């Protein structure tokens, strides 16, 4: 079981927004940014696996899964027995 930091959704969303969507004033102004927030919400609510989260975020931010994994792991307290290898 993966344990995230308190306020995981907001922290990850803020870092991704500032890194990949710095010119977007309101996240609803950009479809990719909307998809990032929706994906984070699905993961935060337990609807997506970690692999799905990283894959979708990488797709919407148009970067590698390794880059997204690096950002998201800052806000993961413990992966438990789960291991993830970026492609």
N, CA, C and O atoms as CSV, one atom per row, in Angstrom:
chain,resi,resn,atom,element,x,y,z
A,1,UNK,N,N,0.840,-1.183,0.000
A,1,UNK,CA,C,0.000,0.000,0.000
A,1,UNK,C,C,0.887,1.249,0.000
A,1,UNK,O,O,1.862,1.332,0.746
A,2,UNK,N,N,0.539,2.194,-0.829
A,2,UNK,CA,C,1.307,3.434,-0.946
A,2,UNK,C,C,0.753,4.467,0.035
A,2,UNK,O,O,-0.456,4.687,0.107
A,3,UNK,N,N,1.650,5.092,0.782
A,3,UNK,CA,C,1.264,6.140,1.725
A,3,UNK,C,C,1.765,7.478,1.203
A,3,UNK,O,O,2.956,7.651,0.944
A,4,UNK,N,N,0.850,8.414,1.054
A,4,UNK,CA,C,1.204,9.732,0.527
A,4,UNK,C,C,1.267,10.762,1.649
A,4,UNK,O,O,0.773,10.525,2.751
A,5,UNK,N,N,1.875,11.900,1.360
A,5,UNK,CA,C,1.933,12.980,2.331
A,5,UNK,C,C,0.551,13.603,2.491
A,5,UNK,O,O,-0.339,13.416,1.661
A,6,UNK,N,N,0.402,14.333,3.561
A,6,UNK,CA,C,-0.837,15.069,3.766
A,6,UNK,C,C,-0.958,16.104,2.651
A,6,UNK,O,O,0.034,16.738,2.290
A,7,UNK,N,N,-2.132,16.279,2.114
A,7,UNK,CA,C,-2.391,17.242,1.046
A,7,UNK,C,C,-1.657,16.872,-0.255
A,7,UNK,O,O,-1.210,17.750,-0.992
A,8,UNK,N,N,-1.542,15.576,-0.522
A,8,UNK,CA,C,-0.844,15.051,-1.697
A,8,UNK,C,C,-1.333,15.690,-2.996
A,8,UNK,O,O,-0.533,16.170,-3.800
A,9,UNK,N,N,-2.654,15.691,-3.195
A,9,UNK,CA,C,-3.238,16.204,-4.432
A,9,UNK,C,C,-2.774,17.631,-4.716
A,9,UNK,O,O,-2.284,17.921,-5.807
A,10,UNK,N,N,-2.928,18.519,-3.737
A,10,UNK,CA,C,-2.586,19.927,-3.956
A,10,UNK,C,C,-1.094,20.137,-4.181
A,10,UNK,O,O,-0.702,20.954,-5.015
A,11,UNK,N,N,-0.271,19.417,-3.453
A,11,UNK,CA,C,1.183,19.581,-3.592
A,11,UNK,C,C,1.670,19.135,-4.966
A,11,UNK,O,O,2.443,19.838,-5.618
A,12,UNK,N,N,1.216,17.971,-5.399
A,12,UNK,CA,C,1.637,17.465,-6.713
A,12,UNK,C,C,1.064,18.343,-7.823
A,12,UNK,O,O,1.775,18.686,-8.768
A,13,UNK,N,N,-0.198,18.704,-7.719
A,13,UNK,CA,C,-0.828,19.554,-8.738
A,13,UNK,C,C,-0.107,20.887,-8.857
A,13,UNK,O,O,0.120,21.372,-9.966
A,14,UNK,N,N,0.253,21.481,-7.730
A,14,UNK,CA,C,0.939,22.777,-7.757
A,14,UNK,C,C,2.306,22.665,-8.423
A,14,UNK,O,O,2.676,23.524,-9.224
A,15,UNK,N,N,3.063,21.608,-8.098
A,15,UNK,CA,C,4.386,21.455,-8.710
A,15,UNK,C,C,4.290,21.167,-10.204
A,15,UNK,O,O,5.061,21.720,-10.989
A,16,UNK,N,N,3.360,20.315,-10.602
A,16,UNK,CA,C,3.206,20.012,-12.034
A,16,UNK,C,C,2.731,21.252,-12.782
A,16,UNK,O,O,3.228,21.547,-13.869
A,17,UNK,N,N,1.783,21.973,-12.216
A,17,UNK,CA,C,1.296,23.196,-12.862
A,17,UNK,C,C,2.419,24.204,-13.051
A,17,UNK,O,O,2.557,24.774,-14.134
A,18,UNK,N,N,3.212,24.432,-12.032
A,18,UNK,CA,C,4.278,25.434,-12.133
A,18,UNK,C,C,5.408,24.978,-13.055
A,18,UNK,O,O,6.090,25.807,-13.658
A,19,UNK,N,N,5.608,23.662,-13.165
A,19,UNK,CA,C,6.681,23.141,-14.016
A,19,UNK,C,C,6.270,23.036,-15.484
A,19,UNK,O,O,7.010,23.468,-16.367
A,20,UNK,N,N,5.100,22.466,-15.745
A,20,UNK,CA,C,4.702,22.167,-17.120
A,20,UNK,C,C,3.641,23.096,-17.708
A,20,UNK,O,O,3.441,23.119,-18.922
A,21,UNK,N,N,2.971,23.849,-16.865
A,21,UNK,CA,C,1.932,24.768,-17.344
A,21,UNK,C,C,2.082,26.153,-16.695
A,21,UNK,O,O,1.121,26.666,-16.121
A,22,UNK,N,N,3.269,26.761,-16.778
A,22,UNK,CA,C,3.494,28.022,-16.068
A,22,UNK,C,C,2.682,29.201,-16.599
A,22,UNK,O,O,2.444,30.163,-15.868
A,23,UNK,N,N,2.259,29.143,-17.843
A,23,UNK,CA,C,1.525,30.272,-18.415
A,23,UNK,C,C,0.011,30.130,-18.269
A,23,UNK,O,O,-0.730,31.046,-18.626
A,24,UNK,N,N,-0.457,28.994,-17.749
A,24,UNK,CA,C,-1.893,28.771,-17.581
A,24,UNK,C,C,-2.331,29.409,-16.265
A,24,UNK,O,O,-1.879,29.014,-15.191
A,25,UNK,N,N,-3.216,30.399,-16.364
A,25,UNK,CA,C,-3.653,31.110,-15.167
A,25,UNK,C,C,-4.654,30.273,-14.364
A,25,UNK,O,O,-4.498,30.118,-13.153
A,26,UNK,N,N,-5.659,29.744,-15.016
A,26,UNK,CA,C,-6.650,28.887,-14.388
A,26,UNK,C,C,-6.560,27.521,-15.056
A,26,UNK,O,O,-6.590,27.425,-16.283
A,27,UNK,N,N,-6.449,26.467,-14.258
A,27,UNK,CA,C,-6.193,25.150,-14.841
A,27,UNK,C,C,-7.244,24.737,-15.856
A,27,UNK,O,O,-6.939,23.944,-16.747
A,28,UNK,N,N,-8.445,25.232,-15.763
A,28,UNK,CA,C,-9.503,24.877,-16.727
A,28,UNK,C,C,-9.291,25.515,-18.109
A,28,UNK,O,O,-10.012,25.187,-19.051
A,29,UNK,N,N,-8.317,26.414,-18.238
A,29,UNK,CA,C,-8.041,27.064,-19.516
A,29,UNK,C,C,-7.276,26.161,-20.480
A,29,UNK,O,O,-7.187,26.470,-21.669
A,30,UNK,N,N,-6.724,25.053,-19.992
A,30,UNK,CA,C,-5.910,24.170,-20.820
A,30,UNK,C,C,-6.377,22.728,-20.606
A,30,UNK,O,O,-6.426,22.250,-19.472
A,31,UNK,N,N,-6.721,22.037,-21.700
A,31,UNK,CA,C,-7.254,20.669,-21.583
A,31,UNK,C,C,-6.269,19.703,-20.935
A,31,UNK,O,O,-6.676,18.847,-20.149
A,32,UNK,N,N,-4.989,19.824,-21.251
A,32,UNK,CA,C,-4.002,18.932,-20.654
A,32,UNK,C,C,-3.911,19.163,-19.153
A,32,UNK,O,O,-3.777,18.215,-18.378
A,33,UNK,N,N,-3.983,20.409,-18.752
A,33,UNK,CA,C,-3.932,20.749,-17.331
A,33,UNK,C,C,-5.174,20.210,-16.610
A,33,UNK,O,O,-5.078,19.722,-15.484
A,34,UNK,N,N,-6.317,20.298,-17.250
A,34,UNK,CA,C,-7.551,19.741,-16.686
A,34,UNK,C,C,-7.389,18.232,-16.500
A,34,UNK,O,O,-7.767,17.688,-15.463
A,35,UNK,N,N,-6.829,17.562,-17.503
A,35,UNK,CA,C,-6.632,16.114,-17.438
A,35,UNK,C,C,-5.652,15.719,-16.329
A,35,UNK,O,O,-5.827,14.687,-15.682
A,36,UNK,N,N,-4.626,16.537,-16.114
A,36,UNK,CA,C,-3.672,16.284,-15.033
A,36,UNK,C,C,-4.394,16.321,-13.688
A,36,UNK,O,O,-4.223,15.427,-12.860
A,37,UNK,N,N,-5.194,17.349,-13.479
A,37,UNK,CA,C,-5.919,17.486,-12.209
A,37,UNK,C,C,-6.913,16.338,-12.015
A,37,UNK,O,O,-7.051,15.814,-10.909
A,38,UNK,N,N,-7.595,15.956,-13.073
A,38,UNK,CA,C,-8.564,14.863,-12.990
A,38,UNK,C,C,-7.855,13.539,-12.667
A,38,UNK,O,O,-8.338,12.752,-11.853
A,39,UNK,N,N,-6.719,13.306,-13.306
A,39,UNK,CA,C,-5.938,12.092,-13.064
A,39,UNK,C,C,-5.458,12.041,-11.617
A,39,UNK,O,O,-5.540,10.996,-10.971
A,40,UNK,N,N,-4.963,13.156,-11.112
A,40,UNK,CA,C,-4.526,13.203,-9.714
A,40,UNK,C,C,-5.691,12.937,-8.758
A,40,UNK,O,O,-5.537,12.262,-7.740
A,41,UNK,N,N,-6.843,13.475,-9.104
A,41,UNK,CA,C,-8.030,13.263,-8.276
A,41,UNK,C,C,-8.427,11.784,-8.259
A,41,UNK,O,O,-8.769,11.241,-7.209
A,42,UNK,N,N,-8.381,11.140,-9.425
A,42,UNK,CA,C,-8.710,9.712,-9.500
A,42,UNK,C,C,-7.751,8.882,-8.650
A,42,UNK,O,O,-8.176,7.978,-7.931
A,43,UNK,N,N,-6.461,9.192,-8.733
A,43,UNK,CA,C,-5.476,8.456,-7.934
A,43,UNK,C,C,-5.697,8.715,-6.446
A,43,UNK,O,O,-5.672,7.793,-5.631
A,44,UNK,N,N,-5.910,9.964,-6.113
A,44,UNK,CA,C,-6.107,10.348,-4.717
A,44,UNK,C,C,-7.324,9.656,-4.109
A,44,UNK,O,O,-7.356,9.391,-2.908
A,45,UNK,N,N,-8.326,9.365,-4.941
A,45,UNK,CA,C,-9.542,8.695,-4.472
A,45,UNK,C,C,-9.461,7.173,-4.585
A,45,UNK,O,O,-10.427,6.475,-4.276
A,46,UNK,N,N,-8.306,6.656,-5.029
A,46,UNK,CA,C,-8.111,5.216,-5.102
A,46,UNK,C,C,-8.625,4.558,-6.359
A,46,UNK,O,O,-8.760,3.335,-6.399
A,47,UNK,N,N,-8.916,5.333,-7.390
A,47,UNK,CA,C,-9.469,4.777,-8.631
A,47,UNK,C,C,-8.398,4.374,-9.643
A,47,UNK,O,O,-8.691,3.631,-10.580
A,48,UNK,N,N,-7.177,4.846,-9.474
A,48,UNK,CA,C,-6.084,4.523,-10.396
A,48,UNK,C,C,-4.921,3.898,-9.636
A,48,UNK,O,O,-4.703,4.196,-8.462
A,49,UNK,N,N,-4.177,3.031,-10.315
A,49,UNK,CA,C,-2.951,2.497,-9.731
A,49,UNK,C,C,-1.837,3.518,-9.926
A,49,UNK,O,O,-1.987,4.483,-10.676
A,50,UNK,N,N,-0.723,3.295,-9.243
A,50,UNK,CA,C,0.404,4.212,-9.364
A,50,UNK,C,C,0.930,4.230,-10.800
A,50,UNK,O,O,1.251,5.293,-11.333
A,51,UNK,N,N,1.016,3.057,-11.421
A,51,UNK,CA,C,1.505,2.973,-12.809
A,51,UNK,C,C,0.598,3.768,-13.752
A,51,UNK,O,O,1.089,4.465,-14.640
A,52,UNK,N,N,-0.717,3.668,-13.565
A,52,UNK,CA,C,-1.657,4.430,-14.391
A,52,UNK,C,C,-1.483,5.929,-14.158
A,52,UNK,O,O,-1.515,6.718,-15.102
A,53,UNK,N,N,-1.300,6.313,-12.899
A,53,UNK,CA,C,-1.096,7.727,-12.565
A,53,UNK,C,C,0.106,8.286,-13.308
A,53,UNK,O,O,0.007,9.314,-13.977
A,54,UNK,N,N,1.229,7.615,-13.189
A,54,UNK,CA,C,2.468,8.104,-13.809
A,54,UNK,C,C,2.332,8.123,-15.325
A,54,UNK,O,O,2.752,9.086,-15.966
A,55,UNK,N,N,1.762,7.091,-15.903
A,55,UNK,CA,C,1.596,7.024,-17.355
A,55,UNK,C,C,0.730,8.149,-17.895
A,55,UNK,O,O,1.075,8.788,-18.889
A,56,UNK,N,N,-0.385,8.386,-17.242
A,56,UNK,CA,C,-1.283,9.449,-17.708
A,56,UNK,C,C,-0.674,10.832,-17.519
A,56,UNK,O,O,-0.783,11.682,-18.403
A,57,UNK,N,N,-0.034,11.065,-16.372
A,57,UNK,CA,C,0.584,12.380,-16.142
A,57,UNK,C,C,1.681,12.647,-17.165
A,57,UNK,O,O,1.799,13.762,-17.674
A,58,UNK,N,N,2.478,11.635,-17.467
A,58,UNK,CA,C,3.540,11.788,-18.461
A,58,UNK,C,C,2.950,12.130,-19.828
A,58,UNK,O,O,3.483,12.973,-20.549
A,59,UNK,N,N,1.859,11.478,-20.171
A,59,UNK,CA,C,1.198,11.719,-21.457
A,59,UNK,C,C,0.689,13.164,-21.546
A,59,UNK,O,O,0.922,13.848,-22.542
A,60,UNK,N,N,-0.007,13.620,-20.498
A,60,UNK,CA,C,-0.593,14.961,-20.536
A,60,UNK,C,C,0.457,16.065,-20.427
A,60,UNK,O,O,0.260,17.159,-20.956
A,61,UNK,N,N,1.566,15.788,-19.747
A,61,UNK,CA,C,2.637,16.788,-19.615
A,61,UNK,C,C,3.645,16.690,-20.759
A,61,UNK,O,O,4.524,17.539,-20.901
A,62,UNK,N,N,3.504,15.637,-21.574
A,62,UNK,CA,C,4.372,15.391,-22.718
A,62,UNK,C,C,5.838,15.262,-22.310
A,62,UNK,O,O,6.725,15.865,-22.913
A,63,UNK,N,N,6.069,14.456,-21.266
A,63,UNK,CA,C,7.412,14.161,-20.782
A,63,UNK,C,C,7.503,12.665,-20.492
A,63,UNK,O,O,6.531,11.929,-20.656
A,64,UNK,N,N,8.679,12.230,-20.060
A,64,UNK,CA,C,8.871,10.810,-19.772
A,64,UNK,C,C,8.271,10.442,-18.419
A,64,UNK,O,O,8.058,11.297,-17.559
A,65,UNK,N,N,8.006,9.161,-18.256
A,65,UNK,CA,C,7.479,8.689,-16.979
A,65,UNK,C,C,8.506,8.879,-15.871
A,65,UNK,O,O,8.146,9.046,-14.705
A,66,UNK,N,N,9.769,8.854,-16.232
A,66,UNK,CA,C,10.825,9.038,-15.231
A,66,UNK,C,C,10.765,10.439,-14.620
A,66,UNK,O,O,10.927,10.599,-13.410
A,67,UNK,N,N,10.532,11.449,-15.457
A,67,UNK,CA,C,10.435,12.825,-14.951
A,67,UNK,C,C,9.253,12.982,-14.001
A,67,UNK,O,O,9.382,13.604,-12.947
A,68,UNK,N,N,8.104,12.423,-14.370
A,68,UNK,CA,C,6.909,12.521,-13.531
A,68,UNK,C,C,7.104,11.728,-12.240
A,68,UNK,O,O,6.738,12.188,-11.159
A,69,UNK,N,N,7.678,10.549,-12.362
A,69,UNK,CA,C,7.936,9.708,-11.184
A,69,UNK,C,C,8.815,10.459,-10.177
A,69,UNK,O,O,8.591,10.375,-8.970
A,70,UNK,N,N,9.809,11.186,-10.674
A,70,UNK,CA,C,10.699,11.965,-9.807
A,70,UNK,C,C,9.924,13.025,-9.034
A,70,UNK,O,O,10.176,13.233,-7.847
A,71,UNK,N,N,8.991,13.691,-9.690
A,71,UNK,CA,C,8.184,14.725,-9.022
A,71,UNK,C,C,7.248,14.092,-7.993
A,71,UNK,O,O,7.181,14.546,-6.851
A,72,UNK,N,N,6.539,13.060,-8.388
A,72,UNK,CA,C,5.524,12.460,-7.517
A,72,UNK,C,C,6.149,11.803,-6.289
A,72,UNK,O,O,5.570,11.850,-5.204
A,73,UNK,N,N,7.329,11.190,-6.446
A,73,UNK,CA,C,7.936,10.500,-5.304
A,73,UNK,C,C,8.318,11.456,-4.178
A,73,UNK,O,O,8.506,11.013,-3.045
A,74,UNK,N,N,8.437,12.732,-4.450
A,74,UNK,CA,C,8.714,13.704,-3.386
A,74,UNK,C,C,7.581,13.724,-2.362
A,74,UNK,O,O,7.787,14.086,-1.203
A,75,UNK,N,N,6.389,13.334,-2.796
A,75,UNK,CA,C,5.203,13.417,-1.957
A,75,UNK,C,C,4.667,12.049,-1.535
A,75,UNK,O,O,3.541,11.930,-1.053
A,76,UNK,N,N,5.496,11.017,-1.724
A,76,UNK,CA,C,5.144,9.675,-1.282
A,76,UNK,C,C,5.947,9.385,-0.012
A,76,UNK,O,O,7.174,9.485,-0.009
A,77,UNK,N,N,5.257,9.031,1.044
A,77,UNK,CA,C,5.928,8.718,2.305
A,77,UNK,C,C,6.533,7.322,2.245
A,77,UNK,O,O,7.681,7.109,2.637
A,78,UNK,N,N,5.738,6.371,1.747
A,78,UNK,CA,C,6.193,4.984,1.692
A,78,UNK,C,C,5.493,4.249,0.551
A,78,UNK,O,O,4.292,4.407,0.330
A,79,UNK,N,N,6.267,3.448,-0.161
A,79,UNK,CA,C,5.693,2.615,-1.215
A,79,UNK,C,C,5.279,1.253,-0.676
A,79,UNK,O,O,4.680,0.460,-1.401
A,80,UNK,N,N,5.588,0.972,0.584
A,80,UNK,CA,C,5.289,-0.347,1.141
A,80,UNK,C,C,6.064,-1.398,0.377
A,80,UNK,O,O,7.273,-1.257,0.189
A,81,UNK,N,N,5.403,-2.437,-0.063
A,81,UNK,CA,C,6.077,-3.500,-0.810
A,81,UNK,C,C,6.039,-3.253,-2.320
A,81,UNK,O,O,6.574,-4.052,-3.089
A,82,UNK,N,N,5.421,-2.169,-2.746
A,82,UNK,CA,C,5.283,-1.873,-4.174
A,82,UNK,C,C,6.590,-1.325,-4.735
A,82,UNK,O,O,7.237,-0.494,-4.097
A,83,UNK,N,N,6.983,-1.780,-5.918
A,83,UNK,CA,C,8.144,-1.212,-6.609
A,83,UNK,C,C,7.711,-0.780,-7.989
A,83,UNK,O,O,6.937,-1.462,-8.661
A,84,UNK,N,N,8.227,0.370,-8.404
A,84,UNK,CA,C,7.886,0.920,-9.714
A,84,UNK,C,C,9.175,1.211,-10.457
A,84,UNK,O,O,10.098,1.811,-9.905
A,85,UNK,N,N,9.237,0.789,-11.701
A,85,UNK,CA,C,10.392,1.065,-12.549
A,85,UNK,C,C,9.916,1.886,-13.735
A,85,UNK,O,O,9.162,1.383,-14.568
A,86,UNK,N,N,10.348,3.156,-13.828
A,86,UNK,CA,C,9.921,3.992,-14.964
A,86,UNK,C,C,10.440,3.430,-16.277
A,86,UNK,O,O,11.534,2.871,-16.352
A,87,UNK,N,N,9.627,3.596,-17.302
A,87,UNK,CA,C,10.034,3.119,-18.635
A,87,UNK,C,C,10.685,4.225,-19.411
A,87,UNK,O,O,11.094,4.020,-20.554
